[in-house]
Amino acid sequence: MKTQQEQLPDQTQTVIEWFGEQTPGEKGVIAFLPALGVGVEFYRGLAESWAKLGYRVATVELRGMKQSSVQDVKRQNFGYKEVLNVDLATLLPRIKAQAAGKPFIVAGHSLGGQFALLHASQNPGQVDGVIVLAGGSNYHGSMPSGMKFKRHMGIRLVRAIDQTLGYFPGHKVGFGGRQPLNMILDWTHEALTGRYKVVGDTADYDAALTRLQVPVLIVSLSGDPLVPRTCADFLAGKLPQARVTQVELQARDHGMKAFHHFRWVRKPEPVLEQVEQWVQGLGAPRGAVASA
């Protein structure tokens, strides 16, 4: 692993952790974006396993995490706008430059997968494919019927705490880590309405997603209570022109009662197997849907 310090245009800093530096990376370069409130160190095992399959993998420390210079989320407010228009707009082209003509794929876990899609929608031609792992829409209406009300009330509580305190103390409530005001305003807006409205950003992200034409893989995990398959279906519905492949891994096929939204990262082989099949079949017809 190689840790690379990165300076951003707003004078903040973060890091990219590179894996596969000793391999040719003949299959391409993967830029990986973590879930909300999760640092890149959590994904090192995943990145190492991915690199062994013939890729160079770059995991991006998101703003506000341990290796970012942005630490005081009470006073250093930011949201999707800064992540998309400063951090990813700067870092992903730098990562792509290392692809040297090979495929450049942006992948993400949970919210990181949404960021990957939103970035691709704003940068036509920059990305060769997008992978969403254990991800989907946060919209409460996309939850299974028995879970919609509870999710709706939970989202409203998160938003109320965020607005009252001026930041979200996720480290105290067991969800999302410490987050600044605007990050949770953006997150809860999509979760309450099913549409993106980013604080301080005039871009129409939903319209841009309808124009996205790159191949997209969305991997769901059966039994994942945070982002069930229905949430992935809702997100896929925003991508009418993309060549979307959806896969739902079945926990019983891997000796489990249910997948965990985070713990799959410790044993990523079933997920990476699906990724490899998708990469090899990028010429498949649009709209493929599968279970595995």
N, C-alpha and C positions, 0 to 999 in steps of 0.2 A: 504493500500500500504506500502511496505517495500523497502527502498532504500539500496542497497548493494554495497559498494565500491569494486572495483576490480583492482588488480595490474596485469599488463601485462609484458611479458618477456623482453620487450625493455624499461622497467622502466617508461612507461606511465601508466596513470590510467583512468578508466572510471567507469560507474555505470550500474547496472542492477536494474530495478524496478520490484518488485514481486507483483503479485495480486493473490488473492485466498488463501492466507496464512491460513485463518480460515476455509477453506473447505478441504475435503479429497482429492480433485482433482482426483476423481476416473476414469475420462476419459483420464487422461494423462497430460503431460506438453507441453505447447506451448512456444517456443522461437520465439520472434517477432523482425523483423529487419525493421527499418524505411526506408522511401524514402530518396532520395538524399536531403541533406540540411535540414532535418526535425528532430527535437529533440523528445525524448521519451515523453516529457510532452504533446505533441499534441495527443498522443494515449492513454492517461489515461482512458478516457471514454470507448473507444473500449476495452481496456484490462479488465476493471471492468465488462463490459457486458459479455465478453468472460468467465471470471472467474465464473460468476454466473451460467453458463451452466455446470459447473462441472470440470473445468480445473484449473491447476495452470499456470499462464501466466507470462513469464519473458520478459520484453521489454529491448532491448540492446541499450544503447547510443553509437552511432557510433563515431569513431575517428573524431575529429575536431568540434564536437558539444558542446553545452554549458556546459554540465557536464563532458566532457572529459578534461584531462589535456593538450591535444594538442589544442592550441588556435591560434597560429601564423602560419596560413597556407602559408604565404609568405616564412617563414624560416623553418618551419617544414613540408617539402614536404612528401606526401604519396599518395598512390593510391590503386587500388584493391589488390595489393600484400600484403600490410600491413593489410588491412581489413580482407582478407581471411586467410593469413598465420600466422598472429599474433593475431589479435583480435578474430575472430570467431574460429580459431583453438584452442584458449585458453578458451574462454568463453562458447562455446556451449557444450563441454564435462562437464564443471562444472554444467551447467543447466541440462544436461541429467542425471547427478548423482542424481538429485532430483526426477527423474521419478520413481525410485525404481521398475523397471520392467514394468511399465505402458508405453503406447505409448508416444514416443517423436517425436513431429512434429515441423519442422522449417517453420515459415511463414514469409512473408515479403510483404510490400507495395511497388509497383513500382520497383525501383532499388533494394530495399531490397529483393524482390522476386527473382531477378536474383542472388543476393548474396546467398540466401538460396539454389538455385539449384547448383550454382558453388561449394559451400561448400559440399553439399551432393555428388556431382560427384567426389570430391577428398577424400571423407571419406566413402567408401562403408561399409555398415552395421551399421553406427552410427545413421542414421536417419530413422525413421519409415514412414515418409511421409513429403511432401513439399506442402505448400500452397502459391500461388502467387495471391495477391489481387490487382486489377487494375494495372496489370503489363504485360509486354511482352518485346519483343526486342525493342531496340532503333533504329534499322536499318531503314534508310529513305526509302529504297526500300520496306519495309513491310507496309508502309502507304497506305491508299486508293489513287487511281490514281491522284485525284485532289489535293492531299496534299503533294505528294512526292517532287516536286521541292522546294516548300517553306521550307519543313523540311530539305532538303539537304542543302540549302543555310544557314538556321539558324544554323545548326550544324557546317558548315565551319566557320561561324562568331564566334561562341563560341570557337572553337579551335584556331582561329587566335588571339582572345583576350587573351586567356589563354597563348599562346606561347609568345605573345608580352609582357605581364605584368609579366609573371612568376607565375601567379595564376589567378583564375577566380573570379571577383567581382560580383557574382550572386546576392548579396544583393542590388546592384545598378541597375541591369538590370531586376530584377524581376523573376529570375529563378535559382534554385539550391542552393542559399546561397553562402557564401564565400567558395571556394574550392581550394585546392592546385593544382599545375601544373599537377602532375601525375594522380590525380583522373579524371581530365577532359580529359587528353590524353587517358586514358583507356576508358572512357565513349564515347568519340567521335570516337575512332577507331572502336568500335563495331557499333556505329551509322552510320558510313560511309561505313563499309565493311560487316556488318552482322556477323562478326567473332570476337572472343575474342583474343586479344594480349595484355598481361599485362606487363607493363614496369617492367623490372628486374626479370621477372618470366618466367621460361622455360616451365612451364606446358602447355600442349595442352588441353585447357578447352573444346573446341568443341568436340574433340575426347572423352574426359571423359564423356561429356553429352550424347553421343550416347550409352554409356555403362550403364548409370544410370537406375536402375530397380525398384526404389521405387514408390509407388503411388504418383501422383502429381495432385493437383487441381489448375486450373487457372480460376479465376473469372474475367470476363470483365464487364465493365459498359457501357451500350449503351449511346452514346452521349459524351463519354469521348474524348476530342480532343487531349489529350496528348498521350494516349495509347489506340487507338481503337482496336477492335476485331482482325483486320488483323495483328497487332503487336503480339498479343497473339498467333495467329495461327502460325506465323513464329517461335516464341520461342518453341511452342509445337512440331514443326517439327524437332527440334534438339534432341528430346527425343524418338527415335524409340523403345527403349526397356522398357521405363517407362510405367506404367499404368496411362495414362493421362486422366483426366476428365476436359472438358472445359464447363464453364457455362457463358452465357452472360445475366446479369440482364437487363430487359427492364424497362426503366424509366417510361413509361406510366402506367405500372402496379403498380407503387408506387406514382402516382399523380404528376409526373414531366415531363418536356419536355426533359430533358437530365440529366444524372448524372454528377457531378463535380468530377474531379480527386482526390480532397482532402476532399471536404465537406461531402462525404458519411460517413466519420469517425465519424461525429457528431451524425448520426442516423444509426448505423451499423447493425440494426436488419435484413434487407434483405440479407446482405452479410453473417452474422453469420448463418442465416437459411440455406443457401446453404452449408456452411461449415459443419453444423450438419448433413445434409443429406448425404454429402460425407463421413464423418467419419463413419456413420452408414452403408454405402454401400461399405466399402473398399473391400469387396469380389466380387464387380461387375466385369464384363468382362473388359478387357483392351480396351482402345480407346473410351470410352463413350464420346459423345459430346451432349451438351444440351443448350437450351435457357430457361430463366426463367423470 
